[in-house]
Amino acid sequence: MSVEALALTSALATIAAAASATATVDRDAQWQVEWRNGQAVAVFYSWDHSLAVFTVGCDRKAGNLIVRYNLAAAGYPVKGAPRMYIGNFAMPTRRMGGYLEGRVNRASGIWKLLVGQDELEITARNEMGEPWYVGRAAPLRTLAATCR
């Protein structure tokens, strides 16, 4: 593992541990940092940890934050590729099999939104008709900060 990867892993673990000790323990505890194909990803699990609802990764070459929404979490059949949002920031969205994928370039202003809000929500279609309230989302924020 490279020095950069070790530093990122350490930073993500520290932030995830700190986030777990906050007042928003329930939602923050749903976030995990995992390694997939040699890259760190931030994963938001359902309340019972039975389903990965969101997986957030980074396309470093393009500087894109990639948000994948597992349509099994929607609770009903979702048609097409409805646009997803982080807060009020729209992400161009496409359907990829059983997932919706939103990509947003780090230079687009998403970072300003991520540091400007205490708790985040991700809007993706679900049976409740409400955004997903994802807490402080420290792993997502750290990944976004290092996605270059």
Secondary structure, DSSP 4 states (H G I P E B T S, - for coil): --HHHHHHHHHHHHHHHHHHTSTTHHHHTTEEEEEETTEEEEEEEPTTSSSEEEEEEEETTTTEEEEEEEGGGSSSPPPS---EEETTEEE-EEEETTEEEEEEEGGGTHHHHHHH-SSEEEE---TT-S-EEEET-HHHHHHHHH--
